[in-house]
């Protein structure tokens, strides 16, 4: 009979191996997305409010689709997590900048084919969205210094949960890995994360011309 401590150690080992495999299988796509021109300019010394607005408009479309098709089907796993309606928060940030989501200069809508969204695949996609909040904190600090963006004015979305963002990420990883390992969904979760990175990158690329004002 396996002791409870030994069983916990096995579970922790399985979670570590899965998350390590997930990271290795998506690292190249992660770097590709971060290097996309509009995302890269957010961390430059030349960043403008217009650059930031362009980013928020695209994230608004991504979050609308994510909330409608992905996070809505995962609430049974995160009933008390207080998942924010990020699209509404982004709209407030856009308004703070003096713009409107309606004046989006013809940015195409982001689309996720619903037929591919199993629970494990959806969780892999959610892994990318949740993980991006860690990078958002770095971007927020930079935009606060360069543009005066604050949590009260224009920076609600990228500041996320502030000092609690790291803890929320750890809690997500725990529930995420437990479900995936318990349901043997490792391959589907990795496929979902890869799809998220690649499709979001292609979405930004397809809208690149809209950004060239």
N, C-alpha and C positions, 0 to 999 in steps of 0.2 A: 504494500500500500504506500502511495506517495504521500509524504507529509505535506501540510499546508504550506510550509515555508519552501519546500522543494517545488511544489506546484506553482507558487508565485514566482519563483526564480525561473522556471520554464516559461511562464507567460511573459515575463519581462524580457527574456532572451528572444522569444518569438517576435515580440513587438519590436525589439531593437533590430533584428535581422530584416523584418519587413520594411520598417521605416528607412533603414540603410539602403535596401534594394530600391525602394521608391525614389529616394534622393539620387542614387546613382543613375537610375533609368530616366531621370528627368533633368539632370544637371545641364546638359547641353541645350535643351529647349528653354530652360530657365535663363541661361546666359543670353541666348538669342533674343528672348523677349525683353530683357533689361536693356539690351543694346539698341532696341528699336528707336528711331530718331526722336519721336515725340516724348517717349519715356525718358530717354537719355538727357534731353534738354531740361527736364525738370530739375536735374541736379547740377546744371551748369551755372556759371556766374552771370550768364546773359539771360536767364529765364525771365519771362515777363508774365503779367497777369493774363494776357491773351494766350500764352502757352498753357498756363494752368487751366484756364477755361476750356481750351481744346481737349485737354486730358479729361476733365470732369464730364464733358459732353459724351465722350466715348465710354467712360466708365458708367455713366447713367444708362446707356443702352445695354451694356454688359450686365449690369446689376438687375435691370428690369427682367431680362431673360433668365438670369440666374434665380431670382426670387420666384418667378412664375413656374419654372420647370425643374429646378434642382432643390433649393432649400425647402420649398414647400413640401416635398415628398420625404424630407429627412427630419421633420419635426418630432417624429416618434423617438428619435435618438437624442434629441436635444430639447426636451420639453421645457426646461427651466433655464435655458441658456440666454434667453433674452435676445434672440437674433434680431438685429436692428433691420428696419426697412431702409436699407442703404440708399435706394433710389430716391426716397423722399428727402433724406439727409443731403444727398448730392444736389438735388434741386434747390434746397435752401442755400447751399454753398454757392451755387451758380447765381442765384438771385443776389447774394451778398456782394458778388463781384460786379454787379450791375448788368448782368446778362439774363437771358431766359433760355430754358431748354428748347423753346420753340424756334429760337434764332440759331439753329444748329448747323447752318450753312450746308445743308444737304448731306449730313453724315448718315451713312447707311446703317440700318439696324443690325445688331448682332443676333445670330440665330444658332440655336442648339437643336439638332434633330431629336425629337422626343423618343423615337424608337430605340435609340442607343442607351437610354438612361435606366439601366438597372440600378438597384440600390448601391451596390459596390462601385459601379462606374460613377454614379452621382457623388459618392463620397470622395472618390479620387479627384473629381472636379472641384468639390468643396475644399479639399486640401489646398489647392492652388489659391483659391479666393481667400481662405483664412490665412494662409501663409503670407500673402501679399500685404497683410496689415502690419507685419513686422517691418517691411520695407517702407510702408507708408509713414511710419513714425520718423524714419530718417529723412524722407522727403519733406515731411511737415516741419521738422526742425530747420531745414535749409530754406524752405519757403517763408518761414516765420522771420528768418534773418534777412532774406533778400527782398521780400515783398510785404512783410508785415502781416501775413496770413496768421490768424489765431483760431483757437477753438471756438471762440464766440463769433468770429466773422470770417467765413470762407474755408475754415479748416476742420469742420466737424467730421467729415468723412475720413480724411487721411490721418487725423489724430486718433481715430477709433476710440478705444477705451483708455487712452492715456497710459498711465503707469500700470494699469491692469491688463494691458494687451498681451504681455508675455504669459501671464497666468491663464488667460483665456485660451491662448495657443496650446499650452501644455494640457489643459483640460480637454481641448478638442482632440489632440493627438491620442490621448488615453482612450477616449470613447471610440474614436475612429479605428485605431488599431485593434481594439478588443472586438469590434463588430467584424472587421475584415478577416481577422484570423479565425474567429469563431465560425464564420460562414464560408471560409476558404475562398475569399474573394480577392486575393492578392493580385492576380493577373488583371482582373477587371478594374481594380482600383488604380493600378499603374496605368492602364489604358486610359482611364478617365482623366488622370492628371496630365498625361501626355497630350490628350486631346485638348484640354483646357489651355495649356501653354501654347500649343501650336495654333489653335483656332483663334485665340486672342491676339497672337502675333500677326496672323494673316488678316485679322479684322483691322488692326492698326495700319497694316501695310495697305490694305484696300482703300482706306480712308485717308491715305497720306496726301493725296492731291487736294482734298477738302481743306487740309491744314495750310497749304501754301497760299496764303492770302495775298 
